[in-house]
Amino acid sequence: MAKVRTRPETDTLYLDFFFQGKRCREQTSLVDSTGNRRRLQAVLDRLTKEIRAGTFDYACYFPNSRNAAHFSSNPHAAAVGVPFARVVGMVPASMETPPFHAFAKEWYRQHEIEWKRSYRKTVQGALDQHLIPRFGEIDIGRITKEGILNFRSALGKLPGRKNKNGLSAQRINHVMGVLRRVLDDAADRFHFTSPYQRIKPLKLAKSDVEPFTLAEVQQILQTVRKDFHTYLLVRFSTGMRSGEIDGLKWRYIDFERRLILVRETVVNGEPDTTKTYDSARDIEVSQAVCDALAAQLAATGHVSEYVFCNRDGKPLDHNNFTTRVWYPLLRHLNLRPRRPYQTRHTAATLWLSSGESPEWIARQLGHTTTEMLFRVYSRFRPNLTRQDGAAFERLLNSILPASLPDGGPHA
């Protein structure tokens, strides 16, 4: 009896039927799903009907099958067999699709205009380091779900950063995301079903926020090198991301209205656009922060267009700051090591503990809604009553020294 069956090793469907007394099995590129089973069952019903009517031509349905040579051509064959077979992926994809490396390079060229510079590097790295070495010579239509899962498993065994065993789940998901996009585009173009079906991303460990307490912020600001005092004051007071504050230019500071305009970032030492459309925002700052920035302007305004720069007038190097200033400072103060990004979380939690409005805080951070605010910082949320930043300004003034240190270019 003719049936639609599944190959367990690839999770793809095939037709199992008898013709001229011989059992025939013809593989398709369709993954096992209710919709694909329905489509193949329609093919099988038509095929069976033609066999009974004596009009079935094996080569018409399966022109690239080895079985086709065993059966003579039928002059009464249904002319619709081949195109119908192509629609449901009956023709082996290897006969119709280019090698993965060729299609991937074309795909990258067509889409790179859509991406930020930093994301282009991420995609290129995934292709060059992992995907092309593994799939490069394979016809893209012959890549199977089994091959994809084996590849993902192999990624988990590669050396990770700092000699860790295996790439991180986040990195693996990035690489697999590029593979999925390439396969999906190829499937659309060459009319086969992408094997990247029902493959879920790896679960990421929930990273808990570790904000500094008010007392710890005070310790840090009182102890940090003078040339980095204003830099950390702005980070703790605005919640700016590392790339945002490192890419901050003087033209984006509105002293009169006490605003910092987030319009650019620095990624890997190069200027770039903001992380998302909504990340471009106007941050309200306190008078104390404005005064500190005015002092910084007097010290470095003639050196560089960047607010915080090195001696060459270029943006601060994030890795250099982290290893030479940030972590040594935390060790000196016996504070638990945390990434500089925690200054952003600190600003959010201090705003919440001050009683500022969630809507105001979300705008400061560049979030479109308050959903993430409540989800990430729920345990830091008191009764929220204020909405203008005044409460936080009073809190900030209580921890700042009476006189501000002179700013200057950083070593």
Sine and cosine of phi, psi and omega as CSV:
sin_phi,cos_phi,sin_psi,cos_psi,sin_omega,cos_omega
0.00,0.00,0.69,-0.72,-0.03,-1.00
-0.95,0.32,0.69,-0.73,-0.02,-1.00
-0.59,-0.81,0.40,-0.92,0.19,-0.98
-0.99,-0.12,0.85,-0.53,-0.07,-1.00
-0.83,-0.56,0.15,-0.99,-0.03,-1.00
-0.87,-0.50,0.72,-0.69,0.16,-0.99
-0.99,0.12,0.92,-0.39,-0.10,-1.00
-0.89,0.46,-0.50,0.87,-0.06,-1.00
-0.96,0.26,-0.38,0.92,0.00,-1.00
-0.88,-0.48,-0.18,0.98,-0.04,-1.00
0.87,0.49,0.50,0.86,0.05,-1.00
-0.92,-0.38,0.36,-0.93,-0.09,-1.00
-1.00,-0.04,0.47,-0.88,0.12,-0.99
-0.59,-0.81,0.34,-0.94,0.03,-1.00
-0.99,-0.12,0.72,-0.69,0.00,-1.00
-0.84,-0.54,0.93,-0.38,-0.08,-1.00
-0.47,-0.88,0.18,-0.98,0.02,-1.00
-0.93,-0.37,0.67,-0.74,0.07,-1.00
-0.62,-0.79,0.81,-0.58,-0.02,-1.00
0.80,0.60,0.64,0.77,0.08,-1.00
0.99,0.17,0.04,1.00,-0.02,-1.00
-0.92,-0.39,0.68,-0.73,0.06,-1.00
-0.98,0.22,0.78,-0.63,-0.05,-1.00
-0.85,-0.53,0.67,-0.75,0.07,-1.00
-0.79,-0.61,0.84,-0.54,0.00,-1.00
-0.84,-0.55,0.88,-0.48,-0.06,-1.00
-0.97,0.23,0.55,-0.83,0.14,-0.99
-0.86,-0.50,0.13,-0.99,0.06,-1.00
-0.99,-0.15,0.19,0.98,-0.03,-1.00
-1.00,0.09,0.75,-0.66,0.07,-1.00
-0.97,0.24,0.37,-0.93,-0.04,-1.00
-0.95,0.31,0.92,-0.39,0.07,-1.00
-0.46,-0.89,0.29,-0.96,-0.02,-1.00
-0.87,0.49,-0.71,0.71,-0.01,-1.00
-0.90,0.44,-0.70,0.71,-0.01,-1.00
-0.93,0.37,-0.58,0.82,0.07,-1.00
-0.89,0.46,-0.63,0.78,0.01,-1.00
-0.91,0.42,-0.67,0.74,0.00,-1.00
-0.91,0.42,-0.68,0.73,-0.01,-1.00
-0.94,0.34,-0.55,0.83,0.04,-1.00
-0.89,0.45,-0.59,0.81,0.05,-1.00
-0.90,0.44,-0.66,0.75,0.06,-1.00
-0.88,0.47,-0.71,0.70,-0.05,-1.00
-0.90,0.44,-0.64,0.77,0.02,-1.00
-0.89,0.46,-0.68,0.73,0.00,-1.00
-0.92,0.39,-0.69,0.73,0.01,-1.00
-0.86,0.50,-0.71,0.70,-0.01,-1.00
-0.89,0.45,-0.66,0.76,0.02,-1.00
-0.88,0.47,-0.64,0.77,-0.01,-1.00
-0.94,0.34,-0.56,0.83,0.05,-1.00
-0.89,0.45,-0.70,0.72,-0.01,-1.00
-0.92,0.40,-0.54,0.84,-0.03,-1.00
-0.99,0.10,-0.13,0.99,0.00,-1.00
0.98,0.21,0.31,0.95,-0.02,-1.00
-0.94,-0.33,0.09,1.00,-0.07,-1.00
-0.98,0.21,0.75,-0.66,0.08,-1.00
-0.86,-0.51,0.90,-0.43,-0.08,-1.00
-0.84,0.54,-0.72,0.70,-0.06,-1.00
-0.92,0.40,-0.38,0.92,0.01,-1.00
-0.94,0.35,-0.66,0.75,0.02,-1.00
-0.99,0.12,-0.65,0.76,-0.11,-0.99
-0.80,-0.60,0.95,0.33,-0.11,-0.99
-0.90,0.43,-0.42,0.91,-0.05,-1.00
-0.98,-0.22,0.12,0.99,-0.01,-1.00
-0.98,0.19,0.59,-0.81,0.08,-1.00
-0.91,0.41,-0.45,0.89,0.01,-1.00
-0.93,0.36,-0.43,0.90,-0.07,-1.00
-0.86,0.51,-0.52,0.85,-0.03,-1.00
-0.95,0.32,-0.34,0.94,-0.04,-1.00
-0.99,0.13,-0.25,0.97,-0.06,-1.00
-0.88,-0.47,0.74,-0.67,-0.01,-1.00
-0.94,0.35,0.42,-0.91,-0.01,-1.00
-0.93,0.38,0.65,-0.76,-0.01,-1.00
-0.98,-0.19,0.91,-0.41,-0.03,-1.00
-0.91,0.42,-0.28,0.96,0.00,-1.00
-0.99,-0.17,0.29,0.96,-0.08,-1.00
-0.91,0.42,0.48,-0.88,0.04,-1.00
-0.95,0.30,0.79,-0.61,-0.08,-1.00
-0.94,0.33,-0.27,0.96,-0.07,-1.00
-1.00,0.05,0.00,1.00,-0.11,-0.99
-0.86,0.51,-0.77,0.64,-0.09,-1.00
-0.90,0.43,-0.81,0.58,-0.02,-1.00
-0.87,0.50,-0.58,0.81,0.01,-1.00
-0.92,0.40,-0.62,0.78,0.02,-1.00
-0.90,0.43,-0.62,0.78,-0.01,-1.00
-0.90,0.44,-0.63,0.78,-0.05,-1.00
-0.86,0.50,-0.62,0.78,-0.06,-1.00
-0.99,-0.11,0.21,0.98,0.07,-1.00
0.98,0.20,0.46,0.89,-0.02,-1.00
-0.98,0.22,-0.46,0.89,0.01,-1.00
-0.98,0.18,0.79,-0.62,-0.01,-1.00
-0.79,0.61,0.78,-0.62,-0.08,-1.00
-0.89,0.45,-0.43,0.91,-0.03,-1.00
-0.88,0.47,-0.38,0.93,-0.02,-1.00
-0.99,0.11,-0.15,0.99,-0.19,-0.98
-0.79,-0.62,-0.15,0.99,-0.12,-0.99
-0.85,-0.52,0.47,-0.88,0.00,-1.00
-0.99,0.17,0.20,-0.98,0.10,-0.99
-0.87,0.49,0.46,-0.89,-0.05,-1.00
-0.83,0.55,-0.69,0.72,-0.10,-1.00
-0.89,0.46,-0.61,0.80,-0.02,-1.00
-0.94,0.35,-0.71,0.70,-0.01,-1.00
-0.93,0.38,-0.64,0.77,-0.04,-1.00
-0.89,0.46,-0.64,0.77,0.02,-1.00
-0.92,0.40,-0.65,0.76,0.05,-1.00
-0.91,0.41,-0.67,0.74,0.03,-1.00
-0.86,0.51,-0.70,0.71,0.01,-1.00
-0.89,0.46,-0.71,0.70,-0.02,-1.00
-0.88,0.48,-0.61,0.80,-0.04,-1.00
-0.96,0.27,-0.47,0.88,-0.12,-0.99
-0.96,-0.28,-0.21,0.98,-0.12,-0.99
-0.88,0.47,-0.44,0.90,0.01,-1.00
-0.91,0.41,-0.34,0.94,-0.03,-1.00
-0.99,0.14,-0.28,0.96,-0.22,-0.98
-0.96,-0.29,0.43,-0.90,0.16,-0.99
-0.94,0.35,0.36,-0.93,-0.03,-1.00
-0.84,0.55,-0.67,0.74,-0.03,-1.00
-0.90,0.43,-0.60,0.80,-0.01,-1.00
-0.96,0.28,-0.55,0.84,0.07,-1.00
-0.86,0.51,-0.64,0.76,0.03,-1.00
-0.91,0.40,-0.61,0.79,0.03,-1.00
-0.89,0.45,-0.72,0.69,-0.01,-1.00
-0.91,0.41,-0.71,0.70,-0.01,-1.00
-0.88,0.47,-0.63,0.78,0.03,-1.00
-0.90,0.43,-0.66,0.75,0.02,-1.00
-0.90,0.44,-0.65,0.76,0.01,-1.00
-0.92,0.39,-0.77,0.64,-0.11,-0.99
-0.95,0.32,-0.63,0.77,-0.11,-0.99
-1.00,0.08,-0.49,0.87,-0.16,-0.99
-0.78,-0.62,-0.78,0.62,-0.20,-0.98
-0.97,0.26,-0.74,0.67,-0.01,-1.00
-0.92,0.38,-0.67,0.75,0.07,-1.00
-0.85,0.52,-0.52,0.86,-0.05,-1.00
-1.00,0.02,-0.71,0.71,-0.12,-0.99
-0.94,-0.35,-0.03,1.00,-0.21,-0.98
-0.76,0.65,-0.71,0.71,-0.09,-1.00
-1.00,-0.04,-0.05,1.00,0.00,-1.00
-1.00,0.10,0.72,-0.70,0.11,-0.99
-0.85,0.52,0.74,-0.67,-0.16,-0.99
-0.88,0.48,-0.47,0.88,0.03,-1.00
-0.97,0.24,-0.16,0.99,0.00,-1.00
-0.99,-0.17,-0.04,1.00,0.05,-1.00
-0.93,0.36,0.76,-0.65,-0.08,-1.00
-0.94,-0.34,0.26,-0.97,0.06,-1.00
-0.89,0.46,-0.62,0.78,0.04,-1.00
-0.86,0.51,-0.70,0.72,0.01,-1.00
-0.90,0.44,-0.60,0.80,0.02,-1.00
-0.91,0.42,-0.72,0.69,-0.02,-1.00
-0.92,0.40,-0.61,0.79,0.05,-1.00
-0.91,0.42,-0.62,0.78,0.03,-1.00
-0.90,0.44,-0.70,0.71,0.01,-1.00
-0.88,0.47,-0.64,0.77,0.03,-1.00
-0.89,0.46,-0.63,0.77,0.01,-1.00
-0.92,0.40,-0.57,0.82,0.04,-1.00
-0.87,0.50,-0.58,0.81,-0.01,-1.00
-0.93,0.36,-0.16,0.99,-0.01,-1.00
-0.95,-0.30,-0.04,1.00,0.03,-1.00
-0.96,0.28,0.45,-0.89,0.06,-1.00
-0.88,0.47,0.75,-0.66,0.02,-1.00
-1.00,-0.08,-0.17,-0.99,0.01,-1.00
-0.93,0.38,0.57,-0.82,0.02,-1.00
0.83,0.56,0.62,0.78,0.07,-1.00
0.89,0.46,0.40,0.91,0.07,-1.00
-0.96,0.28,0.49,-0.87,0.01,-1.00
-0.98,0.19,0.92,-0.38,0.05,-1.00
1.00,0.04,0.54,-0.84,0.10,-0.99
-0.92,0.38,0.44,-0.90,0.02,-1.00
-0.93,0.36,0.39,-0.92,0.03,-1.00
-0.86,0.51,-0.59,0.81,0.01,-1.00
-0.90,0.43,-0.70,0.72,0.02,-1.00
-0.91,0.43,-0.68,0.73,0.02,-1.00
-0.87,0.49,-0.67,0.74,0.02,-1.00
-0.89,0.45,-0.59,0.81,0.05,-1.00
-0.89,0.46,-0.73,0.68,-0.02,-1.00
-0.90,0.44,-0.71,0.71,-0.02,-1.00
-0.92,0.40,-0.52,0.85,0.05,-1.00
-0.90,0.43,-0.63,0.78,0.06,-1.00
-0.91,0.41,-0.69,0.72,0.02,-1.00
-0.87,0.50,-0.68,0.73,0.00,-1.00
-0.88,0.48,-0.69,0.73,-0.02,-1.00
-0.91,0.42,-0.65,0.76,0.02,-1.00
-0.90,0.43,-0.72,0.69,-0.03,-1.00
-0.91,0.40,-0.63,0.77,0.01,-1.00
-0.89,0.45,-0.68,0.73,0.02,-1.00
-0.92,0.40,-0.64,0.77,0.03,-1.00
-0.91,0.42,-0.65,0.76,0.01,-1.00
-0.88,0.47,-0.65,0.76,0.04,-1.00
-0.91,0.41,-0.64,0.77,-0.09,-1.00
-0.97,0.26,-0.63,0.78,-0.10,-1.00
-0.96,-0.28,0.14,0.99,0.15,-0.99
0.88,0.47,0.76,0.65,0.19,-0.98
-0.75,-0.66,0.25,-0.97,-0.01,-1.00
-1.00,0.06,0.80,-0.60,-0.01,-1.00
-0.87,0.48,0.71,-0.70,0.06,-1.00
-0.95,0.30,-0.16,0.99,-0.01,-1.00
-0.99,0.11,0.94,0.35,-0.02,-1.00
-0.87,-0.49,0.69,-0.72,0.06,-1.00
0.82,0.57,0.56,0.83,0.13,-0.99
-0.96,-0.29,0.94,-0.35,-0.09,-1.00
-1.00,0.03,0.50,-0.87,0.08,-1.00
-0.89,0.45,0.45,-0.89,0.08,-1.00
-0.92,0.40,0.59,-0.80,0.03,-1.00
-0.95,0.30,0.70,-0.71,0.01,-1.00
-0.99,-0.12,0.62,-0.78,0.08,-1.00
-0.91,0.42,0.72,-0.69,-0.02,-1.00
-0.92,0.38,0.86,-0.51,0.01,-1.00
-1.00,0.00,0.89,-0.45,-0.04,-1.00
-0.98,0.17,0.58,-0.82,0.08,-1.00
-0.96,0.26,0.61,-0.79,0.00,-1.00
-0.78,-0.63,0.92,0.39,-0.04,-1.00
-0.93,0.37,0.40,-0.92,0.09,-1.00
-0.99,0.15,0.50,-0.86,0.09,-1.00
-0.98,0.21,0.22,-0.98,0.02,-1.00
-0.87,0.50,-0.65,0.76,0.02,-1.00
-0.90,0.43,-0.61,0.79,0.01,-1.00
-0.94,0.35,-0.62,0.79,0.08,-1.00
-0.87,0.50,-0.68,0.73,0.00,-1.00
-0.89,0.46,-0.68,0.73,0.05,-1.00
-0.85,0.53,-0.74,0.67,-0.06,-1.00
-0.89,0.46,-0.74,0.68,-0.05,-1.00
-0.92,0.39,-0.50,0.87,0.00,-1.00
-0.99,0.16,-0.32,0.95,-0.12,-0.99
-0.95,-0.31,-0.47,0.88,-0.10,-0.99
-0.87,0.49,0.46,-0.89,0.07,-1.00
-0.77,0.64,0.58,-0.81,-0.07,-1.00
-0.86,0.52,-0.58,0.81,-0.05,-1.00
-0.96,0.27,-0.13,0.99,0.07,-1.00
-0.91,-0.41,0.07,1.00,-0.03,-1.00
-0.88,0.47,-0.78,0.62,-0.03,-1.00
-0.91,0.41,-0.59,0.80,0.02,-1.00
-0.84,0.54,-0.76,0.65,-0.01,-1.00
-0.96,0.29,-0.55,0.84,0.07,-1.00
-0.86,0.51,-0.70,0.72,0.00,-1.00
-0.92,0.39,-0.65,0.76,0.02,-1.00
-0.88,0.47,-0.74,0.67,-0.01,-1.00
-0.93,0.37,-0.43,0.90,-0.12,-0.99
-1.00,-0.08,-0.31,0.95,-0.10,-0.99
-0.88,-0.47,-0.34,0.94,-0.06,-1.00
0.95,0.32,0.36,0.93,0.01,-1.00
-0.93,0.37,0.58,-0.82,0.09,-1.00
-0.95,0.32,0.30,-0.95,-0.03,-1.00
-0.85,0.53,-0.74,0.67,-0.01,-1.00
-0.90,0.44,-0.53,0.85,-0.02,-1.00
-0.94,0.33,-0.70,0.71,-0.03,-1.00
-0.97,0.24,-0.56,0.83,0.04,-1.00
-0.93,0.36,-0.47,0.88,0.01,-1.00
-1.00,-0.08,0.13,0.99,-0.04,-1.00
-0.94,0.34,0.78,-0.62,0.02,-1.00
-0.92,-0.38,0.39,-0.92,-0.07,-1.00
-0.87,0.49,-0.53,0.85,-0.04,-1.00
-0.93,0.36,-0.21,0.98,0.01,-1.00
-0.99,-0.14,0.23,0.97,0.06,-1.00
-0.94,-0.34,0.86,-0.51,0.02,-1.00
-0.96,-0.26,1.00,-0.06,-0.05,-1.00
-0.91,0.41,-0.57,0.82,-0.06,-1.00
-0.91,0.42,-0.68,0.73,-0.01,-1.00
-0.99,-0.13,0.06,1.00,0.01,-1.00
0.83,0.56,0.85,0.53,-0.01,-1.00
-0.76,-0.65,0.58,-0.81,0.23,-0.97
-0.94,-0.34,0.85,-0.53,-0.03,-1.00
-0.99,-0.11,0.93,-0.37,0.01,-1.00
-1.00,0.08,0.95,-0.32,-0.05,-1.00
-0.78,-0.63,-0.37,0.93,-0.02,-1.00
-0.67,-0.74,0.28,-0.96,0.12,-0.99
-0.71,-0.70,0.14,-0.99,0.16,-0.99
-0.85,-0.52,0.83,-0.56,0.02,-1.00
-0.82,-0.58,0.85,-0.52,-0.03,-1.00
0.82,0.57,0.61,0.80,0.07,-1.00
0.99,0.15,0.04,1.00,-0.02,-1.00
-0.87,-0.49,0.62,-0.78,0.02,-1.00
-0.91,0.41,0.56,-0.83,-0.02,-1.00
-0.46,-0.89,0.14,-0.99,0.07,-1.00
-0.98,0.21,0.16,-0.99,-0.03,-1.00
-0.92,0.39,0.30,-0.95,-0.09,-1.00
-0.82,0.57,-0.73,0.68,0.05,-1.00
-0.70,-0.71,0.14,-0.99,0.03,-1.00
-0.86,0.51,-0.67,0.74,-0.05,-1.00
-0.98,0.20,-0.19,0.98,0.06,-1.00
-0.94,0.34,-0.39,0.92,0.10,-0.99
-0.96,0.28,0.93,-0.37,-0.17,-0.99
-0.46,-0.89,0.18,-0.98,0.09,-1.00
-0.94,-0.33,0.88,-0.48,-0.03,-1.00
-0.99,-0.14,0.81,-0.58,0.08,-1.00
-0.98,0.19,0.72,-0.69,-0.02,-1.00
-0.82,-0.57,0.35,-0.94,-0.02,-1.00
-0.98,0.20,0.22,-0.97,0.04,-1.00
-0.90,0.44,-0.57,0.82,0.01,-1.00
-0.89,0.46,-0.64,0.77,0.03,-1.00
-0.93,0.36,-0.64,0.77,0.05,-1.00
-0.87,0.49,-0.67,0.74,0.01,-1.00
-0.90,0.44,-0.66,0.75,0.02,-1.00
-0.90,0.43,-0.64,0.77,0.02,-1.00
-0.93,0.36,-0.55,0.83,0.05,-1.00
-0.90,0.43,-0.64,0.77,0.06,-1.00
-0.91,0.41,-0.61,0.79,0.04,-1.00
-0.91,0.41,-0.62,0.79,0.03,-1.00
-0.87,0.49,-0.67,0.75,0.01,-1.00
-0.90,0.43,-0.51,0.86,-0.06,-1.00
-1.00,0.07,-0.62,0.79,-0.13,-0.99
-0.82,-0.57,-0.04,1.00,-0.05,-1.00
-0.86,0.51,-0.51,0.86,0.00,-1.00
-1.00,0.08,-0.17,0.99,-0.07,-1.00
-1.00,-0.01,-0.62,0.79,-0.15,-0.99
-0.42,-0.91,0.35,-0.94,0.14,-0.99
-0.97,0.23,-0.27,0.96,0.01,-1.00
-1.00,0.06,0.63,-0.77,0.00,-1.00
-0.91,0.42,-0.70,0.72,0.00,-1.00
-0.89,-0.46,0.90,-0.44,-0.15,-0.99
-0.66,-0.75,0.21,-0.98,0.12,-0.99
-1.00,-0.02,-0.13,-0.99,-0.08,-1.00
-0.92,0.38,-0.32,0.95,0.04,-1.00
-1.00,-0.01,0.06,1.00,0.01,-1.00
0.99,0.17,0.15,0.99,0.01,-1.00
-1.00,-0.07,0.30,-0.95,-0.01,-1.00
-0.86,0.51,0.43,-0.90,0.06,-1.00
-0.87,0.49,0.59,-0.81,0.11,-0.99
-1.00,0.07,0.89,-0.46,-0.11,-0.99
-0.87,0.50,-0.69,0.72,-0.02,-1.00
-0.91,0.41,-0.61,0.79,0.02,-1.00
-0.90,0.43,-0.70,0.71,0.04,-1.00
-0.88,0.47,-0.67,0.74,-0.07,-1.00
-0.91,0.42,-0.71,0.71,-0.09,-1.00
-0.99,0.13,-0.55,0.84,-0.11,-0.99
-0.99,-0.11,-0.37,0.93,-0.06,-1.00
-0.86,-0.50,-0.80,0.60,-0.19,-0.98
-0.92,0.39,-0.86,0.50,-0.05,-1.00
-0.91,0.41,-0.64,0.77,0.10,-1.00
-0.86,0.51,-0.59,0.81,0.03,-1.00
-0.90,0.43,-0.70,0.71,0.01,-1.00
-0.90,0.43,-0.63,0.78,0.04,-1.00
-0.90,0.44,-0.67,0.74,0.00,-1.00
-0.87,0.49,-0.57,0.82,-0.03,-1.00
-1.00,-0.04,0.08,1.00,-0.03,-1.00
0.83,0.56,0.63,0.78,0.05,-1.00
-0.98,-0.18,0.54,-0.84,-0.02,-1.00
-0.86,0.50,0.75,-0.66,-0.01,-1.00
-0.87,0.50,0.76,-0.65,0.04,-1.00
-0.56,-0.83,0.50,-0.87,0.01,-1.00
-0.91,0.41,0.47,-0.88,0.06,-1.00
-0.84,0.54,-0.40,0.92,0.01,-1.00
-0.86,0.51,-0.37,0.93,0.01,-1.00
-0.91,0.41,-0.25,0.97,0.10,-0.99
-0.90,0.44,-0.53,0.85,0.06,-1.00
-0.92,0.40,-0.72,0.70,0.05,-1.00
-0.89,0.45,-0.58,0.81,0.01,-1.00
-0.89,0.45,-0.71,0.70,0.02,-1.00
-0.85,0.53,-0.69,0.72,-0.02,-1.00
-0.89,0.46,-0.70,0.71,-0.04,-1.00
-0.95,0.32,-0.56,0.83,0.06,-1.00
-0.93,0.37,-0.61,0.79,0.08,-1.00
-0.88,0.47,-0.70,0.72,-0.01,-1.00
-0.90,0.44,-0.71,0.70,-0.02,-1.00
-0.93,0.38,-0.38,0.92,0.07,-1.00
-0.98,0.22,-0.26,0.97,0.00,-1.00
1.00,-0.06,0.36,0.93,0.00,-1.00
-0.97,0.26,0.38,-0.92,-0.01,-1.00
-0.92,0.38,0.68,-0.73,0.05,-1.00
-0.85,0.53,-0.61,0.80,0.00,-1.00
-0.89,0.45,-0.66,0.75,0.01,-1.00
-0.91,0.42,-0.68,0.73,-0.01,-1.00
-0.90,0.43,-0.68,0.74,0.01,-1.00
-0.87,0.50,-0.66,0.76,0.03,-1.00
-0.91,0.42,-0.64,0.76,0.02,-1.00
-0.87,0.50,-0.64,0.77,-0.06,-1.00
-0.99,0.11,-0.24,0.97,-0.01,-1.00
1.00,0.04,0.43,0.90,0.06,-1.00
-1.00,-0.09,0.59,-0.81,-0.02,-1.00
-0.97,0.23,-0.48,0.88,0.01,-1.00
-0.70,-0.72,0.08,-1.00,0.02,-1.00
-1.00,0.00,0.02,1.00,-0.08,-1.00
-0.84,0.54,-0.77,0.63,-0.02,-1.00
-0.90,0.43,-0.58,0.82,0.00,-1.00
-0.85,0.52,-0.76,0.65,-0.02,-1.00
-0.95,0.32,-0.56,0.83,-0.03,-1.00
-0.94,0.33,-0.66,0.75,-0.09,-1.00
-1.00,0.08,-0.60,0.80,-0.13,-0.99
-0.91,-0.41,0.42,0.91,-0.13,-0.99
-0.84,0.54,-0.62,0.78,-0.08,-1.00
-0.96,0.26,-0.16,0.99,0.01,-1.00
-0.99,-0.16,0.07,1.00,-0.14,-0.99
-1.00,0.00,0.90,-0.44,0.11,-0.99
-1.00,-0.04,-0.27,-0.96,0.14,-0.99
-0.92,0.38,0.84,-0.54,-0.10,-0.99
-0.99,-0.15,0.89,-0.46,-0.07,-1.00
-0.81,-0.58,-0.64,0.77,-0.10,-1.00
-1.00,0.06,0.20,-0.98,-0.05,-1.00
-0.45,-0.89,0.31,0.95,-0.11,-0.99
-0.80,-0.60,0.07,1.00,0.02,-1.00
1.00,0.08,-0.09,1.00,-0.07,-1.00
-0.92,0.39,-0.61,0.80,-0.02,-1.00
-0.90,0.44,-0.67,0.74,0.00,-1.00
-0.93,0.37,-0.59,0.81,0.01,-1.00
-0.88,0.47,-0.65,0.76,0.04,-1.00
-0.90,0.44,-0.65,0.76,0.01,-1.00
-0.89,0.45,-0.67,0.74,-0.03,-1.00
-0.91,0.41,-0.68,0.73,0.00,-1.00
-0.88,0.48,-0.46,0.89,-0.04,-1.00
-0.96,0.29,-0.31,0.95,-0.07,-1.00
-0.94,-0.34,-0.13,0.99,-0.02,-1.00
-0.99,0.13,0.60,-0.80,0.08,-1.00
-0.92,0.40,0.34,-0.94,-0.05,-1.00
-0.89,0.46,-0.61,0.79,-0.01,-1.00
-0.89,-0.46,0.60,-0.80,0.00,-1.00
-1.00,0.00,0.64,-0.77,0.04,-1.00
-0.95,0.31,0.40,-0.92,0.05,-1.00
-0.96,0.29,0.72,-0.70,0.06,-1.00
-1.00,0.04,0.21,-0.98,0.02,-1.00
-0.13,-0.99,0.18,-0.98,0.05,-1.00
-0.85,0.52,0.51,-0.86,-0.08,-1.00
-0.99,-0.12,0.56,-0.83,0.02,-1.00
-0.94,0.35,0.00,0.00,0.00,0.00
